[in-house]
Amino acid sequence: MADWINDGGHGGSDPGAVAKGNTEKVYTLEAELYVHKRLKDHGISNDVTRTSDVTLDENPRVNKVKNYKYCLSHHFNAGGGNGAEFIHSIYSDGKFEKMLADEFKKAGYPLRPRAIFTRKGSNGQDYYYMHRRTGACRTTIIEYDFVDGANSEKIKDKKYREAMYECVVKTVCKQEGKSYKPLNQPKKDTNSVLDGNKQNVYVNGKKVAYLDNAHLIAELVEKEIKNGAKKIVIE
């Protein structure tokens, strides 16, 4: 079993933050699939909580995540701020989150004034259920930037977003002691999404594509959501 799991925040009936042409659930699915694939490129086994725009409520989400050692929960923020932030459990030391912040800073991405933090609830336990209810799994909530902030236009650029995801890949490689392979280096099976298998894409019950490229699948999902698709399944 893999040590890592990628969690695409929100999804389905829960769009997450929506502002200025940016939809959180679209970007989080993209981030999840991108990091999943790139980690596999480096020989780092990892899983995902969802592969399509499906609703994933709290219970099924945490039941998936708590079986793993590490979780990367991908999110985009809202509230008019600017920059990335990384949230860890009150029981974690924050070292991995510091590594993430360093990679984002080196790549030229803005950070929040308090880029690394924890949050307690009124009962003294972790405020976020992804920390509180996932057992021994060490979960990092990654808030890439604000959909309604100063960079709201920049994050519409897919290359801009993917370079942020690449910072996450670099950090996990460091954590795992793996040599990082830049995107411009030849890699085996670079287009595979899940173990080299092609995926059927169904929109509203109709098969519309058969793909093995994570980027193309993410683009198709984003397009269909914007066109009003009610149900998207990838299998």
N, C-alpha and C positions, 0 to 999 in steps of 0.2 A: 504494500500500500504506500502511496505517496505521502511525503511529510507535509507538502504544501497544498493549499486550496485557494483558488481565486474566487472572490465573491463579487459578482456584478450587482451593485446596490439597486434597490427598487425593481421595476420591471412590471410588464402587463398593465393592470389597472392602477398601479402606483407609478406615476411618471417621475416622481422626485421633483427636483427644482426645474422650473420652466420659465425662461425669460429671454427676450431679445433674440429669438430664433435658436436658442440652445435648449435641449431637452436632456436632463440628467440621465434618464434610463437608457437613452441611446448611447451616450458616451460611456456609461459604466459597463454596458455589455461589450462595447468595442474595446475598452481597456482590459476587461477580463479575458477576452479571447486573444488579444494581442500579447499580453504578458504570459498567458498560458502557452501559447505557441513558441514564443521566444525562449522561455525557460526550457521547453522541450528541446529546442535547438542546442541548448547548452548541456543537455543530458540530465536536467533537473526534472524529475517526475513531479507532476502536479495535476490537480483536478480543478473542476469549476462547479459552482452552484447552479448555474443555468447556462444554456447554450442558445437561448432564443428569448424573445420578448414575452415572457410568461410571468404571471403573478407568483411571487414566492413570499408567502407570509412568514411571520416571525418563527413559528414553531418548526416548519419544515426546513427553513434556512439554518437555524441553529443546530437542528438535528444532523444536518449534513456536516456542518463546520466542526462540531465538537469531536469528530472522529480523527481530526488531523492535528499535527503538531504546530503548524503555522497557518495563519489565514491573512490574506491581503484583501481587505474589503474596499472596493473601489467606489469613490463618490466624487461628485462635484458640489460645490457649496452655493449658498444664496444668502442675500442680505446686504449686497452692495460693497462687500469688502474686496480685497485684492491679495492674491498669493495662495500658496499651498500650505497645508498644515497636516500634521500626522498625530493621531490620537492613539495612545496605548492604555492598557489596563493599569489600575492603581497598584496592581501586584507585579508589574513589569518594570524594568529599569530604564527603558527609553533609549537604550544604546542603538538598537536597530533603527529606530525612528530618527535618531541623530545622523546615522549613516545615510538615510533617505534624504534628509534635509541638506546634507553636504553635497550629495549628487545633484539635487535640483539647483542648488546655488552655483555649483561649478558649471552647470549647463546654461546658466543665465536666467533661470526662472525665478520669479519673485516668491518670497516667503512671507507669511504672516508675521507680525511683530512677536507673537508667541506661537511659533511654528510647531512646537512639540509640547503636548500637554496631556493630562488625564482629567477626568471629571467624576466627582462623587455625587451620588443621589442623596436624598434626604435621610436614607437609612444607612448611610456610610459606605454603601457598596458602589460598584461601578455604575455610572449613570446609563451608559449605552448598553443595550441588551447584547450586542455583538461581543462585548467584553464580559458582561455579567452572566450570560447564559451559555457560553460555549466551553465550559469546563476548563480543562488544562490547555486547550488550544491558545496559542499566543497570537491574538488578533491585532492587526494594525489597521486602523481606519485611515485611508488616504483620501484627503480632500484636495483634489488637484488645483482647483481655482474656482472663482465665482462666476456663475452663468450670467449674473446681472452686474458684475463689477467692471473695473477699469479695463480688464482684458476680455470682455465679453465678445468683442469682434475677433480678437486673436485666436480664441479657442474654437472658433468656427473653422479654422484651418486645420485639416486633418494631420498634416505634417507637424504642426506645432503641438498638437495633442500627442501624437505618437512619440515625439522626442521626450515628452514627459514620461510616458510609459516606459521608454527605454531607460530612464533614470532608475525606475523600479527594478528593471531587469539587472542592471549593473549592481545594484545594492544586494539583491538576492545572490548573485554570483559571488560577491565578496563574502556574504554570510556563509555560503556553502563551500568556499575555498575553490571556486571554479574560475578558470581564465575566461574573461569576457571576450566574446567574439563580436566585433562591430558588424553592423548590418551590411557593409560593403564587402565583407569577406565571404567567399563561397561557403555555403553550408549545405549539408545533406538534408533533403526533404524540407526545404524552407517554406513550402506552400501548404504543408499539412496543418489541419486544424486539430484533429484528434487521432493520434496514432496513425496518420497517413491515410485515413479512410475518407472517401468523399461523403458529403452530407447532402441529403435531400432537403430542400427548402420549400415549405408549404405556406401559402398565404390564403387565409380564409378557407382552408380545406383543399385548396388546389395546388398541385406541385408546380412551382415556377422555375426551379433551378436545381442543378446537381453539381456541387462545387467542392473543391478541397482547399480553397484559399481563404484564410481567415479575414483578410482585408476585404475581399469581394463579398463575403457573407455579411460582414459588418456594414458595408456600404449598401447592400441590398436591403438589409433590415431597416436601416435608417431611412431609405427611400420609401419603403412600403409603409412604415409608421407615419411618415409625413403625408402619404397618400391616403391615410385613414384606415389602414388594415386593422381589423379587429382581433385577428389571431394569427400569429406566426409561430411555426414549429420547425425546428431543425433536428433531423435525426438521420 
